[in-house]
Amino acid sequence: MGSNSLHVLKGINFSCESGELVAIMGSSGSGKSTLLNILGMLDEADSGEYTLDSVPIKNLTETKAAQYRNKFLGFVFQSFNLINYKSAMENVALPLYYQRVPRKERQEKAIEYLDRVGLKEWATHLPSELSGGQKQRVAIARAMAAEPKVLLADEPTGALDSKTSYEVMDLIQKINDEGNTILVVTHEPDIAEMCKRVIHLKDGVIVEDKKVEQVRAAQYVQ
Amino acid sequence: MFDIERWQEIFDTIRKNKLRTFLTGLSVASGIFILVILLGFGQGMQNGIAAEFKEDAATSIWVWPRRTTIEYKGLNPGRRIQLRNENFDAIAGQMGDGYEKGSVLYFPRDVKVVYKNDLLVYNIAGTTADLQTIENEYLSEGRYINETDVRTNAKVAVISNKIKREVFSKLDSPLGEYLNISGANFKVVGVFGEYGDDEGEEERIFIPITTAQLAFNGGDKINNLNYLLPEQGSLDETVANTDKFIAEMKDYLHEYHGVSPEDDRAIRVWNPIEEAKRYYGLTNNIKFFFWFVGICTIIAGVVGVSNIMLIVVKERTREIGIRKALGAKPWSIVGMILQESIFVTAISGFSGLILSMAILEVVGPNVEIDYVLNPSVNFTVAFSTVIVLVVAGAIAGFFPAWRAASIHTIDALRDE
């Protein structure tokens, strides 16, 4: 946006298999969010190639990008990004609206996904009536409702206390156990340890890419 | 447009943002309301003024002589002009096609009117049958002076409603009663009335012109010439036609009576259509003013709607970002915002229209203010203004919506 261009990412090369749970770590300014935004087609790389499920992603129009996001990607944000005048159920049903799923089916599916994150009874509540952890679980339900190929989570626990963080990570691990591919951006080492693979970024380059022994979050959750 | 899912989404949004919707609607509805009421009263004033001029037939003219003011062909100024029967006949001969009705008035002097030993103080006027149309008088009872009366020098009289009330109140009808006018008995054959509140001209007792001239030493003298001129297609044409007739008539009278063509004061003509034209011009100006105010109101409404749309879109930038992240295409965002704004402005615009038209319908016929009669408004005009407002609202909403939809999703999401 600014007049001075700044190279944030300088030669990133990695691939991710189906069913992986990857943590992207790094201090602030290391380019981890930029990487996630490029993967999420919210931003575009100046150069380089990006292939998602053997589809080359480049020169996207806004319309095309919207289609791909709707079909391939689910997002979980640090600040939840729920629509504040819609109930939990309507928020979860929103991506299905853009997939042209009929209203009735949408609502059933939304309830089903809310049930999976344990918030079925909160379906009619507005986001303002939910706690931070509950909001993030609604956001995860929303991201999963569209049945994306990849779930992208940008600091999903950044706005939560550690207990709630572990609950959210437990949920993410369970979704991963069902075979979903998940990328998590975080700067918290304990969150990264709950993933299966950790990529360290520093000043826009990958300094470390290793498989880790997954720490189950369930043990911290009573 | 007929996507039921889209409509459900829009109704959800409207239901959950009632204040915003209400304010948008209110500014649109009040704009239309004020415009319709203003236009209605503009029309009402025009109707009212038109009605005031119905009292005398609007194309009648009256001619009466005064003294000359300019020396001409050796004749001194200050000479009194006297119209004569011959003048009326000559004008009928030369310019008979120029008018629809023509009549004369002769006011005998020093006459005494007595009814059953009471002296009455009303004016006597000799005239002919056509005066009734020229003066726009109606008959309450009996008949008016007719041609037979004039031909046979009949001793008949037509009195006004006012005289009937004041003199003959004890009788069921004054018809058949006799008035003694300077010694001669005149039989009352009719009662006339004037339209409107003005009873100034109801002071007269009409008798046939020939009788008046014969009985009261009139010779062939007359005091007034009266004409009803034809109406033309437009007011301007009627005025032009009237002016032409008056000019020709004055030329003849000046020539006949030896009056200088420059002497405007010797022969006077009262021409109410000139007055009417001034009033109609005034109503046109009033109408124009109301239109001006009305259009300003609409512009204020459009600005209000644009402003609200701008704020709405600004407020929803983050929501737009979220929707885009979840797979909304830019056009579906623009479409959603526009459809909502068109829906709200259309509904509230028509509510304002229906409300104001209903008020005009109910209150309009009961309005009793001078110069305002039955305010009403042309439905097509009012309908078009609603359409204009809706279209303007849509255009005003389009640009911010389009801009918001084309912001990078990531920037829209960061918007606080």
HADDOCK unambig.tbl for C-alpha pairs under 7 A between the chains (distance, minus, plus):
assign (segid A and resid 42 and name CA) (segid B and resid 409 and name CA) 5.93 0.50 0.50
assign (segid A and resid 42 and name CA) (segid B and resid 410 and name CA) 5.72 0.50 0.50
assign (segid A and resid 62 and name CA) (segid B and resid 329 and name CA) 6.90 0.50 0.50
assign (segid A and resid 62 and name CA) (segid B and resid 330 and name CA) 6.86 0.50 0.50
assign (segid A and resid 63 and name CA) (segid B and resid 329 and name CA) 4.96 0.50 0.50
assign (segid A and resid 63 and name CA) (segid B and resid 330 and name CA) 6.45 0.50 0.50
assign (segid A and resid 66 and name CA) (segid B and resid 324 and name CA) 6.32 0.50 0.50
assign (segid A and resid 66 and name CA) (segid B and resid 327 and name CA) 4.34 0.50 0.50
assign (segid A and resid 66 and name CA) (segid B and resid 328 and name CA) 5.78 0.50 0.50
assign (segid A and resid 66 and name CA) (segid B and resid 329 and name CA) 5.47 0.50 0.50
assign (segid A and resid 67 and name CA) (segid B and resid 327 and name CA) 5.72 0.50 0.50
assign (segid A and resid 69 and name CA) (segid B and resid 325 and name CA) 6.71 0.50 0.50
assign (segid A and resid 69 and name CA) (segid B and resid 326 and name CA) 6.59 0.50 0.50
assign (segid A and resid 69 and name CA) (segid B and resid 327 and name CA) 5.45 0.50 0.50
assign (segid A and resid 70 and name CA) (segid B and resid 326 and name CA) 5.61 0.50 0.50
assign (segid A and resid 70 and name CA) (segid B and resid 327 and name CA) 4.15 0.50 0.50
assign (segid A and resid 81 and name CA) (segid B and resid 322 and name CA) 6.52 0.50 0.50
assign (segid A and resid 83 and name CA) (segid B and resid 319 and name CA) 6.12 0.50 0.50
assign (segid A and resid 85 and name CA) (segid B and resid 16 and name CA) 6.32 0.50 0.50
assign (segid A and resid 95 and name CA) (segid B and resid 326 and name CA) 5.21 0.50 0.50
assign (segid A and resid 95 and name CA) (segid B and resid 327 and name CA) 6.63 0.50 0.50
assign (segid A and resid 98 and name CA) (segid B and resid 327 and name CA) 6.10 0.50 0.50
assign (segid A and resid 98 and name CA) (segid B and resid 328 and name CA) 5.95 0.50 0.50
